Amino acid sequence: MEFPEVPRISAAIIDRPDQPLWGADEMVTSVVSAAVGNAVVDAAGARLRHAPFTPERVLVALASV
């Protein structure tokens, strides 16, 4: 998939003062580590399986390729 083919995403902020607080970025941050891990696999062939992706873990993964 190329950038022009990415579906349009819209977000709505809903005011719910009677509900518990949620962070505005919770939905987004849940997929960031998977995206970064897949990018590392595509670029270097090293699979990162455990977050956080510390420099030490990245180096171990790269050494195993």
PDBQT receptor file of N, H, CA, C and O in Angstrom, charges set to zero:
ATOM      1  N   MET A   1       0.844  -1.166   0.000  1.00  0.00    +0.000 N 
ATOM      2  CA  MET A   1       0.000   0.000   0.000  1.00  0.00    +0.000 C 
ATOM      3  C   MET A   1       0.891   1.232   0.000  1.00  0.00    +0.000 C 
ATOM      4  O   MET A   1       1.868   1.298   0.747  1.00  0.00    +0.000 OA
ATOM      5  N   GLU A   2       0.563   2.187  -0.819  1.00  0.00    +0.000 N 
ATOM      6  H   GLU A   2      -0.230   2.133  -1.425  1.00  0.00    +0.000 HD
ATOM      7  CA  GLU A   2       1.308   3.438  -0.865  1.00  0.00    +0.000 C 
ATOM      8  C   GLU A   2       0.505   4.535  -0.181  1.00  0.00    +0.000 C 
ATOM      9  O   GLU A   2      -0.699   4.396   0.036  1.00  0.00    +0.000 OA
ATOM     10  N   PHE A   3       1.181   5.620   0.153  1.00  0.00    +0.000 N 
ATOM     11  H   PHE A   3       2.159   5.733  -0.024  1.00  0.00    +0.000 HD
ATOM     12  CA  PHE A   3       0.551   6.666   0.950  1.00  0.00    +0.000 C 
ATOM     13  C   PHE A   3      -0.773   7.166   0.372  1.00  0.00    +0.000 C 
ATOM     14  O   PHE A   3      -1.719   7.338   1.140  1.00  0.00    +0.000 OA
ATOM     15  N   PRO A   4      -0.896   7.407  -0.929  1.00  0.00    +0.000 N 
ATOM     16  CA  PRO A   4      -2.183   7.878  -1.444  1.00  0.00    +0.000 C 
ATOM     17  C   PRO A   4      -3.317   6.852  -1.269  1.00  0.00    +0.000 C 
ATOM     18  O   PRO A   4      -4.491   7.216  -1.332  1.00  0.00    +0.000 OA
ATOM     19  N   GLU A   5      -2.975   5.590  -1.054  1.00  0.00    +0.000 N 
ATOM     20  H   GLU A   5      -2.022   5.294  -1.003  1.00  0.00    +0.000 HD
ATOM     21  CA  GLU A   5      -3.981   4.546  -0.905  1.00  0.00    +0.000 C 
ATOM     22  C   GLU A   5      -4.460   4.347   0.529  1.00  0.00    +0.000 C 
ATOM     23  O   GLU A   5      -5.411   3.603   0.771  1.00  0.00    +0.000 OA
ATOM     24  N   VAL A   6      -3.808   5.006   1.471  1.00  0.00    +0.000 N 
ATOM     25  H   VAL A   6      -3.036   5.610   1.274  1.00  0.00    +0.000 HD
ATOM     26  CA  VAL A   6      -4.173   4.856   2.880  1.00  0.00    +0.000 C 
ATOM     27  C   VAL A   6      -5.566   5.437   3.094  1.00  0.00    +0.000 C 
ATOM     28  O   VAL A   6      -5.844   6.557   2.665  1.00  0.00    +0.000 OA
ATOM     29  N   PRO A   7      -6.436   4.690   3.750  1.00  0.00    +0.000 N 
ATOM     30  CA  PRO A   7      -7.788   5.203   3.976  1.00  0.00    +0.000 C 
ATOM     31  C   PRO A   7      -7.777   6.450   4.862  1.00  0.00    +0.000 C 
ATOM     32  O   PRO A   7      -6.931   6.594   5.744  1.00  0.00    +0.000 OA
ATOM     33  N   ARG A   8      -8.700   7.317   4.618  1.00  0.00    +0.000 N 
ATOM     34  H   ARG A   8      -9.388   7.200   3.901  1.00  0.00    +0.000 HD
ATOM     35  CA  ARG A   8      -8.838   8.526   5.434  1.00  0.00    +0.000 C 
ATOM     36  C   ARG A   8      -9.300   8.133   6.839  1.00  0.00    +0.000 C 
ATOM     37  O   ARG A   8     -10.191   7.298   6.996  1.00  0.00    +0.000 OA
ATOM     38  N   ILE A   9      -8.696   8.736   7.843  1.00  0.00    +0.000 N 
ATOM     39  H   ILE A   9      -7.972   9.415   7.715  1.00  0.00    +0.000 HD
ATOM     40  CA  ILE A   9      -9.049   8.460   9.232  1.00  0.00    +0.000 C 
ATOM     41  C   ILE A   9      -9.584   9.745   9.846  1.00  0.00    +0.000 C 
ATOM     42  O   ILE A   9      -8.981  10.810   9.714  1.00  0.00    +0.000 OA
ATOM     43  N   SER A  10     -10.699   9.632  10.505  1.00  0.00    +0.000 N 
ATOM     44  H   SER A  10     -11.188   8.767  10.613  1.00  0.00    +0.000 HD
ATOM     45  CA  SER A  10     -11.229  10.800  11.199  1.00  0.00    +0.000 C 
ATOM     46  C   SER A  10     -11.403  10.457  12.676  1.00  0.00    +0.000 C 
ATOM     47  O   SER A  10     -11.667   9.310  13.037  1.00  0.00    +0.000 OA
ATOM     48  N   ALA A  11     -11.251  11.459  13.508  1.00  0.00    +0.000 N 
ATOM     49  H   ALA A  11     -11.036  12.391  13.216  1.00  0.00    +0.000 HD
ATOM     50  CA  ALA A  11     -11.390  11.271  14.948  1.00  0.00    +0.000 C 
ATOM     51  C   ALA A  11     -12.370  12.300  15.490  1.00  0.00    +0.000 C 
ATOM     52  O   ALA A  11     -12.444  13.430  15.006  1.00  0.00    +0.000 OA
ATOM     53  N   ALA A  12     -13.099  11.896  16.477  1.00  0.00    +0.000 N 
ATOM     54  H   ALA A  12     -13.039  10.979  16.870  1.00  0.00    +0.000 HD
ATOM     55  CA  ALA A  12     -14.040  12.806  17.126  1.00  0.00    +0.000 C 
ATOM     56  C   ALA A  12     -13.756  12.818  18.622  1.00  0.00    +0.000 C 
ATOM     57  O   ALA A  12     -13.627  11.764  19.245  1.00  0.00    +0.000 OA
ATOM     58  N   ILE A  13     -13.662  13.993  19.184  1.00  0.00    +0.000 N 
ATOM     59  H   ILE A  13     -13.768  14.849  18.677  1.00  0.00    +0.000 HD
ATOM     60  CA  ILE A  13     -13.477  14.118  20.621  1.00  0.00    +0.000 C 
ATOM     61  C   ILE A  13     -14.862  14.293  21.233  1.00  0.00    +0.000 C 
ATOM     62  O   ILE A  13     -15.612  15.200  20.871  1.00  0.00    +0.000 OA
ATOM     63  N   ILE A  14     -15.178  13.409  22.159  1.00  0.00    +0.000 N 
ATOM     64  H   ILE A  14     -14.569  12.672  22.453  1.00  0.00    +0.000 HD
ATOM     65  CA  ILE A  14     -16.506  13.401  22.772  1.00  0.00    +0.000 C 
ATOM     66  C   ILE A  14     -16.379  13.851  24.214  1.00  0.00    +0.000 C 
ATOM     67  O   ILE A  14     -15.600  13.292  24.986  1.00  0.00    +0.000 OA
ATOM     68  N   ASP A  15     -17.144  14.855  24.567  1.00  0.00    +0.000 N 
ATOM     69  H   ASP A  15     -17.777  15.309  23.939  1.00  0.00    +0.000 HD
ATOM     70  CA  ASP A  15     -17.131  15.370  25.931  1.00  0.00    +0.000 C 
ATOM     71  C   ASP A  15     -18.040  14.507  26.801  1.00  0.00    +0.000 C 
ATOM     72  O   ASP A  15     -19.261  14.533  26.648  1.00  0.00    +0.000 OA
ATOM     73  N   ARG A  16     -17.436  13.737  27.720  1.00  0.00    +0.000 N 
ATOM     74  H   ARG A  16     -16.444  13.716  27.844  1.00  0.00    +0.000 HD
ATOM     75  CA  ARG A  16     -18.192  12.890  28.637  1.00  0.00    +0.000 C 
ATOM     76  C   ARG A  16     -17.729  13.143  30.069  1.00  0.00    +0.000 C 
ATOM     77  O   ARG A  16     -16.997  12.325  30.626  1.00  0.00    +0.000 OA
ATOM     78  N   PRO A  17     -18.129  14.237  30.667  1.00  0.00    +0.000 N 
ATOM     79  CA  PRO A  17     -17.635  14.563  31.999  1.00  0.00    +0.000 C 
ATOM     80  C   PRO A  17     -18.048  13.566  33.078  1.00  0.00    +0.000 C 
ATOM     81  O   PRO A  17     -17.439  13.538  34.148  1.00  0.00    +0.000 OA
ATOM     82  N   ASP A  18     -19.058  12.756  32.823  1.00  0.00    +0.000 N 
ATOM     83  H   ASP A  18     -19.552  12.779  31.953  1.00  0.00    +0.000 HD
ATOM     84  CA  ASP A  18     -19.504  11.779  33.816  1.00  0.00    +0.000 C 
ATOM     85  C   ASP A  18     -18.774  10.436  33.698  1.00  0.00    +0.000 C 
ATOM     86  O   ASP A  18     -19.033   9.526  34.486  1.00  0.00    +0.000 OA
ATOM     87  N   GLN A  19     -17.874  10.302  32.733  1.00  0.00    +0.000 N 
ATOM     88  H   GLN A  19     -17.664  11.040  32.093  1.00  0.00    +0.000 HD
ATOM     89  CA  GLN A  19     -17.150   9.050  32.498  1.00  0.00    +0.000 C 
ATOM     90  C   GLN A  19     -15.711   9.176  33.010  1.00  0.00    +0.000 C 
ATOM     91  O   GLN A  19     -15.203  10.289  33.146  1.00  0.00    +0.000 OA
ATOM     92  N   PRO A  20     -15.047   8.041  33.297  1.00  0.00    +0.000 N 
ATOM     93  CA  PRO A  20     -13.638   8.107  33.716  1.00  0.00    +0.000 C 
ATOM     94  C   PRO A  20     -12.758   8.651  32.591  1.00  0.00    +0.000 C 
ATOM     95  O   PRO A  20     -13.096   8.528  31.414  1.00  0.00    +0.000 OA
ATOM     96  N   LEU A  21     -11.633   9.249  32.963  1.00  0.00    +0.000 N 
ATOM     97  H   LEU A  21     -11.358   9.348  33.919  1.00  0.00    +0.000 HD
ATOM     98  CA  LEU A  21     -10.720   9.838  31.983  1.00  0.00    +0.000 C 
ATOM     99  C   LEU A  21      -9.992   8.761  31.188  1.00  0.00    +0.000 C 
ATOM    100  O   LEU A  21      -9.622   7.716  31.724  1.00  0.00    +0.000 OA
ATOM    101  N   TRP A  22      -9.800   9.027  29.930  1.00  0.00    +0.000 N 
ATOM    102  H   TRP A  22     -10.101   9.875  29.495  1.00  0.00    +0.000 HD
ATOM    103  CA  TRP A  22      -8.971   8.207  29.036  1.00  0.00    +0.000 C 
ATOM    104  C   TRP A  22      -7.993   9.145  28.382  1.00  0.00    +0.000 C 
ATOM    105  O   TRP A  22      -8.320  10.299  28.107  1.00  0.00    +0.000 OA
ATOM    106  N   GLY A  23      -6.792   8.661  28.130  1.00  0.00    +0.000 N 
ATOM    107  H   GLY A  23      -6.526   7.723  28.354  1.00  0.00    +0.000 HD
ATOM    108  CA  GLY A  23      -5.842   9.486  27.388  1.00  0.00    +0.000 C 
ATOM    109  C   GLY A  23      -6.264   9.569  25.932  1.00  0.00    +0.000 C 
ATOM    110  O   GLY A  23      -6.750   8.590  25.367  1.00  0.00    +0.000 OA
ATOM    111  N   ALA A  24      -6.085  10.712  25.333  1.00  0.00    +0.000 N 
ATOM    112  H   ALA A  24      -5.690  11.508  25.792  1.00  0.00    +0.000 HD
ATOM    113  CA  ALA A  24      -6.481  10.906  23.937  1.00  0.00    +0.000 C 
ATOM    114  C   ALA A  24      -5.653  10.057  22.984  1.00  0.00    +0.000 C 
ATOM    115  O   ALA A  24      -6.084   9.794  21.861  1.00  0.00    +0.000 OA
ATOM    116  N   ASP A  25      -4.476   9.626  23.411  1.00  0.00    +0.000 N 
ATOM    117  H   ASP A  25      -4.126   9.840  24.323  1.00  0.00    +0.000 HD
ATOM    118  CA  ASP A  25      -3.599   8.876  22.512  1.00  0.00    +0.000 C 
ATOM    119  C   ASP A  25      -3.583   7.372  22.772  1.00  0.00    +0.000 C 
ATOM    120  O   ASP A  25      -2.781   6.667  22.160  1.00  0.00    +0.000 OA
ATOM    121  N   GLU A  26      -4.422   6.861  23.642  1.00  0.00    +0.000 N 
ATOM    122  H   GLU A  26      -5.073   7.434  24.140  1.00  0.00    +0.000 HD
ATOM    123  CA  GLU A  26      -4.371   5.435  23.981  1.00  0.00    +0.000 C 
ATOM    124  C   GLU A  26      -4.566   4.541  22.761  1.00  0.00    +0.000 C 
ATOM    125  O   GLU A  26      -3.865   3.541  22.604  1.00  0.00    +0.000 OA
ATOM    126  N   MET A  27      -5.492   4.888  21.917  1.00  0.00    +0.000 N 
ATOM    127  H   MET A  27      -6.062   5.701  22.044  1.00  0.00    +0.000 HD
ATOM    128  CA  MET A  27      -5.731   4.062  20.726  1.00  0.00    +0.000 C 
ATOM    129  C   MET A  27      -4.534   4.083  19.789  1.00  0.00    +0.000 C 
ATOM    130  O   MET A  27      -4.195   3.057  19.197  1.00  0.00    +0.000 OA
ATOM    131  N   VAL A  28      -3.899   5.219  19.647  1.00  0.00    +0.000 N 
ATOM    132  H   VAL A  28      -4.174   6.052  20.127  1.00  0.00    +0.000 HD
ATOM    133  CA  VAL A  28      -2.784   5.355  18.721  1.00  0.00    +0.000 C 
ATOM    134  C   VAL A  28      -1.541   4.644  19.234  1.00  0.00    +0.000 C 
ATOM    135  O   VAL A  28      -0.893   3.920  18.478  1.00  0.00    +0.000 OA
ATOM    136  N   THR A  29      -1.201   4.831  20.486  1.00  0.00    +0.000 N 
ATOM    137  H   THR A  29      -1.728   5.419  21.100  1.00  0.00    +0.000 HD
ATOM    138  CA  THR A  29       0.055   4.281  20.991  1.00  0.00    +0.000 C 
ATOM    139  C   THR A  29       0.051   2.761  21.062  1.00  0.00    +0.000 C 
ATOM    140  O   THR A  29       1.120   2.154  21.134  1.00  0.00    +0.000 OA
ATOM    141  N   SER A  30      -1.093   2.141  21.045  1.00  0.00    +0.000 N 
ATOM    142  H   SER A  30      -1.961   2.634  20.986  1.00  0.00    +0.000 HD
ATOM    143  CA  SER A  30      -1.126   0.683  21.134  1.00  0.00    +0.000 C 
ATOM    144  C   SER A  30      -0.553   0.007  19.896  1.00  0.00    +0.000 C 
ATOM    145  O   SER A  30      -0.155  -1.156  19.969  1.00  0.00    +0.000 OA
ATOM    146  N   VAL A  31      -0.500   0.693  18.775  1.00  0.00    +0.000 N 
ATOM    147  H   VAL A  31      -0.823   1.637  18.716  1.00  0.00    +0.000 HD
ATOM    148  CA  VAL A  31       0.015   0.070  17.555  1.00  0.00    +0.000 C 
ATOM    149  C   VAL A  31       1.405   0.560  17.173  1.00  0.00    +0.000 C 
ATOM    150  O   VAL A  31       1.991   0.062  16.211  1.00  0.00    +0.000 OA
ATOM    151  N   VAL A  32       1.938   1.523  17.906  1.00  0.00    +0.000 N 
ATOM    152  H   VAL A  32       1.462   1.928  18.687  1.00  0.00    +0.000 HD
ATOM    153  CA  VAL A  32       3.236   2.091  17.541  1.00  0.00    +0.000 C 
ATOM    154  C   VAL A  32       4.346   1.055  17.629  1.00  0.00    +0.000 C 
ATOM    155  O   VAL A  32       5.163   0.957  16.714  1.00  0.00    +0.000 OA
ATOM    156  N   SER A  33       4.397   0.280  18.708  1.00  0.00    +0.000 N 
ATOM    157  H   SER A  33       3.733   0.360  19.452  1.00  0.00    +0.000 HD
ATOM    158  CA  SER A  33       5.489  -0.691  18.837  1.00  0.00    +0.000 C 
ATOM    159  C   SER A  33       5.431  -1.746  17.737  1.00  0.00    +0.000 C 
ATOM    160  O   SER A  33       6.475  -2.181  17.250  1.00  0.00    +0.000 OA
ATOM    161  N   ALA A  34       4.242  -2.161  17.341  1.00  0.00    +0.000 N 
ATOM    162  H   ALA A  34       3.394  -1.808  17.736  1.00  0.00    +0.000 HD
ATOM    163  CA  ALA A  34       4.130  -3.129  16.240  1.00  0.00    +0.000 C 
ATOM    164  C   ALA A  34       4.630  -2.523  14.935  1.00  0.00    +0.000 C 
ATOM    165  O   ALA A  34       5.314  -3.193  14.162  1.00  0.00    +0.000 OA
ATOM    166  N   ALA A  35       4.297  -1.269  14.685  1.00  0.00    +0.000 N 
ATOM    167  H   ALA A  35       3.741  -0.724  15.313  1.00  0.00    +0.000 HD
ATOM    168  CA  ALA A  35       4.743  -0.604  13.458  1.00  0.00    +0.000 C 
ATOM    169  C   ALA A  35       6.260  -0.445  13.442  1.00  0.00    +0.000 C 
ATOM    170  O   ALA A  35       6.897  -0.680  12.415  1.00  0.00    +0.000 OA
ATOM    171  N   VAL A  36       6.836  -0.051  14.562  1.00  0.00    +0.000 N 
ATOM    172  H   VAL A  36       6.319   0.140  15.396  1.00  0.00    +0.000 HD
ATOM    173  CA  VAL A  36       8.288   0.100  14.640  1.00  0.00    +0.000 C 
ATOM    174  C   VAL A  36       8.965  -1.261  14.487  1.00  0.00    +0.000 C 
ATOM    175  O   VAL A  36       9.956  -1.386  13.767  1.00  0.00    +0.000 OA
ATOM    176  N   GLY A  37       8.439  -2.268  15.157  1.00  0.00    +0.000 N 
ATOM    177  H   GLY A  37       7.634  -2.166  15.742  1.00  0.00    +0.000 HD
ATOM    178  CA  GLY A  37       9.006  -3.607  15.034  1.00  0.00    +0.000 C 
ATOM    179  C   GLY A  37       8.975  -4.122  13.604  1.00  0.00    +0.000 C 
ATOM    180  O   GLY A  37       9.949  -4.711  13.134  1.00  0.00    +0.000 OA
ATOM    181  N   ASN A  38       7.864  -3.903  12.911  1.00  0.00    +0.000 N 
ATOM    182  H   ASN A  38       7.074  -3.425  13.293  1.00  0.00    +0.000 HD
ATOM    183  CA  ASN A  38       7.765  -4.331  11.513  1.00  0.00    +0.000 C 
ATOM    184  C   ASN A  38       8.708  -3.537  10.614  1.00  0.00    +0.000 C 
ATOM    185  O   ASN A  38       9.252  -4.083   9.654  1.00  0.00    +0.000 OA
ATOM    186  N   ALA A  39       8.905  -2.260  10.914  1.00  0.00    +0.000 N 
ATOM    187  H   ALA A  39       8.462  -1.816  11.694  1.00  0.00    +0.000 HD
ATOM    188  CA  ALA A  39       9.843  -1.457  10.132  1.00  0.00    +0.000 C 
ATOM    189  C   ALA A  39      11.265  -1.968  10.296  1.00  0.00    +0.000 C 
ATOM    190  O   ALA A  39      12.030  -1.982   9.332  1.00  0.00    +0.000 OA
ATOM    191  N   VAL A  40      11.629  -2.389  11.501  1.00  0.00    +0.000 N 
ATOM    192  H   VAL A  40      11.007  -2.378  12.284  1.00  0.00    +0.000 HD
ATOM    193  CA  VAL A  40      12.973  -2.933  11.736  1.00  0.00    +0.000 C 
ATOM    194  C   VAL A  40      13.141  -4.245  10.978  1.00  0.00    +0.000 C 
ATOM    195  O   VAL A  40      14.199  -4.494  10.400  1.00  0.00    +0.000 OA
ATOM    196  N   VAL A  41      12.120  -5.075  10.974  1.00  0.00    +0.000 N 
ATOM    197  H   VAL A  41      11.260  -4.873  11.443  1.00  0.00    +0.000 HD
ATOM    198  CA  VAL A  41      12.195  -6.330  10.210  1.00  0.00    +0.000 C 
ATOM    199  C   VAL A  41      12.384  -6.035   8.726  1.00  0.00    +0.000 C 
ATOM    200  O   VAL A  41      13.224  -6.648   8.067  1.00  0.00    +0.000 OA
ATOM    201  N   ASP A  42      11.606  -5.101   8.206  1.00  0.00    +0.000 N 
ATOM    202  H   ASP A  42      10.924  -4.603   8.741  1.00  0.00    +0.000 HD
ATOM    203  CA  ASP A  42      11.724  -4.758   6.780  1.00  0.00    +0.000 C 
ATOM    204  C   ASP A  42      13.096  -4.186   6.443  1.00  0.00    +0.000 C 
ATOM    205  O   ASP A  42      13.663  -4.500   5.396  1.00  0.00    +0.000 OA
ATOM    206  N   ALA A  43      13.630  -3.346   7.329  1.00  0.00    +0.000 N 
ATOM    207  H   ALA A  43      13.170  -3.091   8.179  1.00  0.00    +0.000 HD
ATOM    208  CA  ALA A  43      14.896  -2.679   7.044  1.00  0.00    +0.000 C 
ATOM    209  C   ALA A  43      16.116  -3.549   7.314  1.00  0.00    +0.000 C 
ATOM    210  O   ALA A  43      17.087  -3.509   6.559  1.00  0.00    +0.000 OA
ATOM    211  N   ALA A  44      16.071  -4.338   8.391  1.00  0.00    +0.000 N 
ATOM    212  H   ALA A  44      15.282  -4.371   9.004  1.00  0.00    +0.000 HD
ATOM    213  CA  ALA A  44      17.285  -5.034   8.815  1.00  0.00    +0.000 C 
ATOM    214  C   ALA A  44      17.120  -6.542   8.944  1.00  0.00    +0.000 C 
ATOM    215  O   ALA A  44      18.109  -7.258   9.100  1.00  0.00    +0.000 OA
ATOM    216  N   GLY A  45      15.890  -7.031   8.883  1.00  0.00    +0.000 N 
ATOM    217  H   GLY A  45      15.086  -6.449   8.757  1.00  0.00    +0.000 HD
ATOM    218  CA  GLY A  45      15.669  -8.462   9.008  1.00  0.00    +0.000 C 
ATOM    219  C   GLY A  45      15.677  -8.965  10.434  1.00  0.00    +0.000 C 
ATOM    220  O   GLY A  45      15.634 -10.174  10.661  1.00  0.00    +0.000 OA
ATOM    221  N   ALA A  46      15.732  -8.059  11.405  1.00  0.00    +0.000 N 
ATOM    222  H   ALA A  46      15.767  -7.077  11.221  1.00  0.00    +0.000 HD
ATOM    223  CA  ALA A  46      15.771  -8.448  12.812  1.00  0.00    +0.000 C 
ATOM    224  C   ALA A  46      14.393  -8.287  13.426  1.00  0.00    +0.000 C 
ATOM    225  O   ALA A  46      13.778  -7.227  13.305  1.00  0.00    +0.000 OA
ATOM    226  N   ARG A  47      13.905  -9.323  14.078  1.00  0.00    +0.000 N 
ATOM    227  H   ARG A  47      14.404 -10.184  14.176  1.00  0.00    +0.000 HD
ATOM    228  CA  ARG A  47      12.573  -9.290  14.702  1.00  0.00    +0.000 C 
ATOM    229  C   ARG A  47      12.696  -8.856  16.157  1.00  0.00    +0.000 C 
ATOM    230  O   ARG A  47      13.386  -9.500  16.948  1.00  0.00    +0.000 OA
ATOM    231  N   LEU A  48      12.024  -7.761  16.508  1.00  0.00    +0.000 N 
ATOM    232  H   LEU A  48      11.463  -7.238  15.866  1.00  0.00    +0.000 HD
ATOM    233  CA  LEU A  48      11.969  -7.294  17.892  1.00  0.00    +0.000 C 
ATOM    234  C   LEU A  48      10.654  -7.780  18.468  1.00  0.00    +0.000 C 
ATOM    235  O   LEU A  48       9.590  -7.407  17.974  1.00  0.00    +0.000 OA
ATOM    236  N   ARG A  49      10.707  -8.598  19.496  1.00  0.00    +0.000 N 
ATOM    237  H   ARG A  49      11.572  -8.901  19.898  1.00  0.00    +0.000 HD
ATOM    238  CA  ARG A  49       9.501  -9.222  20.023  1.00  0.00    +0.000 C 
ATOM    239  C   ARG A  49       9.047  -8.691  21.376  1.00  0.00    +0.000 C 
ATOM    240  O   ARG A  49       7.932  -8.986  21.804  1.00  0.00    +0.000 OA
ATOM    241  N   HIS A  50       9.879  -7.918  22.055  1.00  0.00    +0.000 N 
ATOM    242  H   HIS A  50      10.786  -7.678  21.707  1.00  0.00    +0.000 HD
ATOM    243  CA  HIS A  50       9.512  -7.433  23.386  1.00  0.00    +0.000 C 
ATOM    244  C   HIS A  50       9.779  -5.943  23.507  1.00  0.00    +0.000 C 
ATOM    245  O   HIS A  50      10.904  -5.485  23.310  1.00  0.00    +0.000 OA
ATOM    246  N   ALA A  51       8.742  -5.198  23.831  1.00  0.00    +0.000 N 
ATOM    247  H   ALA A  51       7.828  -5.570  23.991  1.00  0.00    +0.000 HD
ATOM    248  CA  ALA A  51       8.896  -3.766  24.089  1.00  0.00    +0.000 C 
ATOM    249  C   ALA A  51       9.255  -3.576  25.551  1.00  0.00    +0.000 C 
ATOM    250  O   ALA A  51       8.862  -4.404  26.373  1.00  0.00    +0.000 OA
ATOM    251  N   PRO A  52       9.961  -2.559  25.906  1.00  0.00    +0.000 N 
ATOM    252  CA  PRO A  52      10.421  -1.468  25.053  1.00  0.00    +0.000 C 
ATOM    253  C   PRO A  52      11.622  -1.898  24.221  1.00  0.00    +0.000 C 
ATOM    254  O   PRO A  52      12.397  -2.762  24.633  1.00  0.00    +0.000 OA
ATOM    255  N   PHE A  53      11.769  -1.295  23.056  1.00  0.00    +0.000 N 
ATOM    256  H   PHE A  53      11.140  -0.594  22.721  1.00  0.00    +0.000 HD
ATOM    257  CA  PHE A  53      12.870  -1.618  22.157  1.00  0.00    +0.000 C 
ATOM    258  C   PHE A  53      14.089  -0.808  22.580  1.00  0.00    +0.000 C 
ATOM    259  O   PHE A  53      14.403   0.228  21.994  1.00  0.00    +0.000 OA
ATOM    260  N   THR A  54      14.757  -1.296  23.596  1.00  0.00    +0.000 N 
ATOM    261  H   THR A  54      14.502  -2.138  24.072  1.00  0.00    +0.000 HD
ATOM    262  CA  THR A  54      15.947  -0.619  24.121  1.00  0.00    +0.000 C 
ATOM    263  C   THR A  54      17.114  -0.835  23.157  1.00  0.00    +0.000 C 
ATOM    264  O   THR A  54      17.097  -1.773  22.360  1.00  0.00    +0.000 OA
ATOM    265  N   PRO A  55      18.121   0.029  23.229  1.00  0.00    +0.000 N 
ATOM    266  CA  PRO A  55      19.298  -0.183  22.362  1.00  0.00    +0.000 C 
ATOM    267  C   PRO A  55      19.904  -1.578  22.541  1.00  0.00    +0.000 C 
ATOM    268  O   PRO A  55      20.351  -2.194  21.573  1.00  0.00    +0.000 OA
ATOM    269  N   GLU A  56      19.915  -2.062  23.758  1.00  0.00    +0.000 N 
ATOM    270  H   GLU A  56      19.552  -1.562  24.544  1.00  0.00    +0.000 HD
ATOM    271  CA  GLU A  56      20.491  -3.386  24.003  1.00  0.00    +0.000 C 
ATOM    272  C   GLU A  56      19.686  -4.472  23.284  1.00  0.00    +0.000 C 
ATOM    273  O   GLU A  56      20.265  -5.359  22.658  1.00  0.00    +0.000 OA
ATOM    274  N   ARG A  57      18.358  -4.407  23.371  1.00  0.00    +0.000 N 
ATOM    275  H   ARG A  57      17.887  -3.686  23.880  1.00  0.00    +0.000 HD
ATOM    276  CA  ARG A  57      17.525  -5.408  22.708  1.00  0.00    +0.000 C 
ATOM    277  C   ARG A  57      17.647  -5.329  21.190  1.00  0.00    +0.000 C 
ATOM    278  O   ARG A  57      17.649  -6.349  20.503  1.00  0.00    +0.000 OA
ATOM    279  N   VAL A  58      17.747  -4.117  20.683  1.00  0.00    +0.000 N 
ATOM    280  H   VAL A  58      17.746  -3.288  21.242  1.00  0.00    +0.000 HD
ATOM    281  CA  VAL A  58      17.918  -3.959  19.229  1.00  0.00    +0.000 C 
ATOM    282  C   VAL A  58      19.245  -4.569  18.792  1.00  0.00    +0.000 C 
ATOM    283  O   VAL A  58      19.294  -5.285  17.792  1.00  0.00    +0.000 OA
ATOM    284  N   LEU A  59      20.320  -4.297  19.528  1.00  0.00    +0.000 N 
ATOM    285  H   LEU A  59      20.280  -3.716  20.341  1.00  0.00    +0.000 HD
ATOM    286  CA  LEU A  59      21.621  -4.859  19.177  1.00  0.00    +0.000 C 
ATOM    287  C   LEU A  59      21.617  -6.377  19.225  1.00  0.00    +0.000 C 
ATOM    288  O   LEU A  59      22.205  -7.018  18.353  1.00  0.00    +0.000 OA
ATOM    289  N   VAL A  60      20.972  -6.967  20.218  1.00  0.00    +0.000 N 
ATOM    290  H   VAL A  60      20.495  -6.446  20.926  1.00  0.00    +0.000 HD
ATOM    291  CA  VAL A  60      20.871  -8.439  20.303  1.00  0.00    +0.000 C 
ATOM    292  C   VAL A  60      20.102  -8.974  19.100  1.00  0.00    +0.000 C 
ATOM    293  O   VAL A  60      20.512  -9.965  18.495  1.00  0.00    +0.000 OA
ATOM    294  N   ALA A  61      19.005  -8.338  18.753  1.00  0.00    +0.000 N 
ATOM    295  H   ALA A  61      18.672  -7.533  19.244  1.00  0.00    +0.000 HD
ATOM    296  CA  ALA A  61      18.216  -8.786  17.596  1.00  0.00    +0.000 C 
ATOM    297  C   ALA A  61      19.014  -8.676  16.319  1.00  0.00    +0.000 C 
ATOM    298  O   ALA A  61      18.982  -9.579  15.483  1.00  0.00    +0.000 OA
ATOM    299  N   LEU A  62      19.739  -7.566  16.155  1.00  0.00    +0.000 N 
ATOM    300  H   LEU A  62      19.766  -6.832  16.834  1.00  0.00    +0.000 HD
ATOM    301  CA  LEU A  62      20.551  -7.386  14.939  1.00  0.00    +0.000 C 
ATOM    302  C   LEU A  62      21.677  -8.407  14.877  1.00  0.00    +0.000 C 
ATOM    303  O   LEU A  62      22.027  -8.865  13.789  1.00  0.00    +0.000 OA
ATOM    304  N   ALA A  63      22.244  -8.771  16.004  1.00  0.00    +0.000 N 
ATOM    305  H   ALA A  63      21.960  -8.399  16.887  1.00  0.00    +0.000 HD
ATOM    306  CA  ALA A  63      23.342  -9.751  16.028  1.00  0.00    +0.000 C 
ATOM    307  C   ALA A  63      22.865 -11.141  15.643  1.00  0.00    +0.000 C 
ATOM    308  O   ALA A  63      23.660 -11.972  15.204  1.00  0.00    +0.000 OA
ATOM    309  N   SER A  64      21.569 -11.401  15.806  1.00  0.00    +0.000 N 
ATOM    310  H   SER A  64      20.924 -10.726  16.163  1.00  0.00    +0.000 HD
ATOM    311  CA  SER A  64      21.046 -12.739  15.498  1.00  0.00    +0.000 C 
ATOM    312  C   SER A  64      20.680 -12.916  14.029  1.00  0.00    +0.000 C 
ATOM    313  O   SER A  64      20.263 -13.999  13.619  1.00  0.00    +0.000 OA
ATOM    314  N   VAL A  65      20.832 -11.865  13.241  1.00  0.00    +0.000 N 
ATOM    315  H   VAL A  65      21.170 -10.985  13.574  1.00  0.00    +0.000 HD
ATOM    316  CA  VAL A  65      20.470 -11.952  11.814  1.00  0.00    +0.000 C 
ATOM    317  C   VAL A  65      21.604 -12.537  11.025  1.00  0.00    +0.000 C 
ATOM    318  O   VAL A  65      21.495 -12.691   9.809  1.00  0.00    +0.000 OA
TER     319      VAL A  65
